[in-house]
Amino acid sequence: MISLKDIESLTAFKRNTTEYVKKIKKSGNPLVLTVNGKAEIIVQDAESYQRMLELLDRAETIEAVREGLESVSQGKTMSLDQFDKEMRKKIRAPKKR
């Protein structure tokens, strides 16, 4: 969540970049930079950004598993052999021996 105290102008950030970077690293919170009063850029430390990417990846994986389980519960499944045959037809690959 972005706090109102984590919003600054791009001009202020340029003037005091070192101080803002220290603040971002210490708090772990992103900083919203504005141009002409409009939010334009988010600045975030690398560790927090990586954590956000990992959480996003986890959420996407959980959603894919949920969708897969829903398909199974609706009977939308096929055997591995059937899948292999259908994929080989689509890509015109030779049959397995």
trRosetta pair geometry for C-beta under 8 A, 3 or more apart (Angstrom, degrees):
i j d omega theta_ij theta_ji phi_ij phi_ji
2 6 5.5 -126 -164 78 78 124
2 7 7.3 79 160 -58 115 92
2 29 7.3 128 -120 -178 57 106
2 30 6.4 -54 -99 71 100 99
2 32 5.8 59 -167 -32 144 121
3 6 4.7 91 60 3 80 103
3 7 8.0 -138 99 -14 53 85
3 29 6.8 -13 16 -172 105 155
4 7 6.0 -48 -162 14 44 118
6 27 7.7 -153 -96 111 118 155
6 29 5.2 -100 -103 133 149 126
6 30 6.7 92 162 89 135 53
6 31 5.3 -128 -176 -112 85 55
6 32 6.2 87 121 11 81 85
7 31 7.6 162 -91 -169 25 64
7 32 4.5 -19 -109 69 75 109
7 34 6.5 43 180 -28 95 114
7 39 7.3 -70 -134 -94 111 99
8 12 4.8 -109 175 78 109 127
8 13 5.6 126 107 -54 123 91
8 20 6.9 -118 48 -114 161 131
8 31 6.2 -13 22 -179 108 112
8 32 7.4 145 25 80 57 58
8 33 6.1 -26 77 -110 76 64
8 34 7.1 -161 102 17 28 88
9 12 4.6 96 59 5 87 100
9 13 7.0 -149 96 -4 48 86
9 33 6.9 48 170 -162 19 72
9 34 5.2 -56 -108 66 55 90
9 35 7.5 106 -157 -88 76 35
10 13 5.4 -54 -149 37 36 115
10 14 6.3 39 152 -23 67 103
10 33 4.6 78 -80 170 73 115
10 34 6.6 -132 -19 74 80 37
10 35 5.2 7 2 -78 132 80
10 40 6.9 -27 -50 57 126 127
10 41 6.8 76 -92 31 109 126
11 14 5.8 -53 -150 32 30 111
11 15 6.5 27 153 -17 63 107
12 15 5.7 -57 -149 37 33 111
12 16 6.3 -21 168 27 68 107
12 20 7.9 117 124 -63 86 133
13 16 6.9 -86 -139 61 22 73
13 17 6.2 57 164 -92 66 66
13 20 5.3 -24 -132 -3 76 171
13 31 7.3 140 -102 130 124 137
13 33 5.3 -38 -15 -114 152 122
13 43 7.2 148 -147 -7 145 153
14 17 6.4 0 -140 -53 24 100
16 19 4.4 -33 169 40 104 118
16 20 5.7 108 108 -23 88 95
17 20 5.9 -64 -147 41 29 107
17 21 6.1 30 158 -21 68 108
18 21 5.8 -55 -146 35 28 111
18 22 6.6 30 154 -19 62 105
19 22 5.8 -53 -153 34 32 113
19 23 6.4 33 151 -20 65 107
20 23 5.5 -53 -147 36 35 114
20 24 6.3 36 154 -21 67 104
20 31 6.2 44 -177 -98 110 177
20 43 7.4 46 142 92 120 149
21 24 5.7 -52 -145 35 31 112
21 25 6.3 30 156 -17 64 107
21 45 7.9 110 -163 -88 70 92
22 25 5.9 -58 -148 39 29 109
22 26 6.1 26 156 -19 65 111
23 26 5.9 -57 -144 38 27 110
23 27 6.1 6 165 -2 65 114
23 31 7.4 77 96 -72 111 131
24 27 6.4 -65 -138 47 23 96
24 28 7.8 99 170 -74 53 9
24 29 6.9 -115 -137 72 60 58
24 30 7.2 26 -141 -129 107 28
24 31 5.4 -81 -87 -20 112 114
24 43 6.3 -80 -98 118 157 99
24 44 6.8 -165 -173 -136 125 30
24 45 5.2 160 133 -42 101 96
25 28 7.6 19 -176 -68 24 49
25 45 4.9 115 -96 -93 62 145
28 45 6.7 -80 -122 40 47 126
28 47 7.5 -68 -123 89 92 107
28 48 5.0 147 -166 -80 76 126
29 48 7.7 -170 -72 -133 12 166
30 42 5.0 4 172 -175 134 103
30 43 6.5 153 -164 75 76 42
30 44 4.1 -36 -104 -85 93 98
30 48 7.1 -160 -58 116 78 142
31 42 7.2 147 73 -159 44 54
31 43 4.6 -18 59 60 98 98
31 44 7.5 -180 19 -72 66 51
32 39 5.1 -36 -178 -132 120 107
32 41 7.5 145 -160 82 48 49
32 42 5.9 -26 -100 -102 61 71
33 39 7.6 108 74 -148 36 59
33 40 6.2 -56 97 62 81 86
33 41 4.3 -13 56 66 111 99
33 42 7.4 -169 14 -82 81 21
33 43 6.2 57 -25 -13 115 107
34 37 5.7 -2 166 -143 133 12
34 38 5.9 144 -156 65 90 27
34 39 5.6 -52 -96 -86 80 40
34 40 6.3 113 -138 6 31 90
35 38 6.1 -34 67 61 66 84
35 40 4.5 14 10 -12 106 150
35 41 7.8 69 -24 -2 105 97
44 48 5.3 -114 176 85 105 116
44 49 4.9 126 108 -63 120 97
44 52 7.7 -7 155 0 158 144
45 48 5.0 82 65 15 85 104
45 49 6.9 -155 93 -9 40 92
46 49 5.5 -58 -145 38 31 114
46 50 6.2 33 157 -21 67 105
47 50 5.8 -52 -148 34 29 110
47 51 6.5 30 152 -18 63 105
48 51 5.6 -52 -148 36 34 113
48 52 6.4 37 151 -22 65 104
49 52 5.6 -53 -151 34 32 114
49 53 6.5 32 151 -18 65 103
50 53 5.7 -53 -150 35 34 112
50 54 6.4 34 152 -19 65 105
51 54 5.7 -55 -149 36 32 112
51 55 6.4 32 153 -18 65 105
52 55 5.8 -54 -148 37 31 111
52 56 6.3 33 152 -20 64 106
53 56 5.6 -54 -147 37 32 113
53 57 6.3 35 153 -21 65 105
54 57 5.6 -51 -147 35 31 113
54 58 6.4 33 153 -19 64 105
55 58 5.6 -53 -148 36 32 113
55 59 6.3 33 153 -20 65 105
56 59 5.7 -54 -147 36 31 111
56 60 6.4 30 154 -18 65 106
57 60 5.8 -55 -148 37 30 110
57 61 6.4 31 152 -20 64 106
58 61 5.7 -55 -149 35 31 112
58 62 6.3 32 154 -19 65 105
59 62 5.7 -52 -147 35 31 112
59 63 6.4 31 153 -19 64 106
60 63 5.7 -54 -148 37 32 112
60 64 6.4 34 153 -21 65 104
61 64 5.7 -53 -148 35 32 111
61 65 6.4 31 153 -17 65 104
62 65 5.8 -55 -150 37 31 111
62 66 6.3 35 151 -22 64 106
63 66 5.5 -52 -147 35 33 116
63 67 6.4 33 154 -19 65 104
64 67 5.7 -52 -148 36 31 111
64 68 6.4 34 151 -20 63 106
65 68 5.5 -54 -148 37 32 114
65 69 6.3 32 154 -18 66 104
66 69 5.9 -54 -148 37 29 109
66 70 6.4 32 152 -21 63 106
67 70 5.5 -53 -149 35 32 115
67 71 6.5 36 151 -21 64 102
68 71 5.6 -52 -151 33 33 113
68 72 6.6 33 151 -18 65 103
69 72 5.6 -50 -149 35 35 113
69 73 6.4 33 153 -18 66 105
70 73 5.8 -55 -147 37 31 109
70 74 6.4 20 155 -10 64 110
71 74 5.9 -66 -148 44 30 104
71 76 4.2 -83 -168 70 85 113
71 77 6.7 121 134 -64 96 75
72 75 7.7 45 -180 -69 31 21
72 76 7.4 -87 -65 55 23 70
72 77 5.7 41 -114 -57 65 124
78 82 4.2 -110 170 89 112 129
78 83 5.3 141 96 -56 115 83
78 86 7.6 30 122 -1 163 140
79 82 4.5 97 55 6 82 102
79 83 6.9 -144 94 -4 44 86
80 83 5.6 -53 -147 37 33 113
80 84 6.2 38 152 -24 66 105
81 84 5.6 -51 -147 33 31 114
81 85 6.5 31 154 -18 64 104
82 85 5.8 -53 -150 35 31 111
82 86 6.4 28 154 -16 65 108
83 86 5.9 -60 -149 39 30 109
83 87 6.2 25 157 -16 67 109
84 87 6.0 -59 -145 39 26 107
84 88 6.2 25 157 -18 63 110
84 96 6.9 -31 168 -3 139 126
85 88 5.9 -59 -146 38 27 109
85 89 6.5 31 154 -22 63 104
86 89 5.7 -52 -152 32 31 113
86 90 6.5 30 152 -19 64 106
87 90 5.6 -54 -150 35 35 112
87 91 6.3 3 162 7 69 108
87 93 7.6 -4 122 27 80 124
88 91 6.4 -67 -137 54 28 88
88 92 7.4 65 167 -119 58 6
88 93 4.5 -96 -138 60 78 93
88 94 7.5 -74 -160 81 121 16
88 95 6.4 85 164 -92 162 56
89 92 7.2 17 -171 -76 26 48
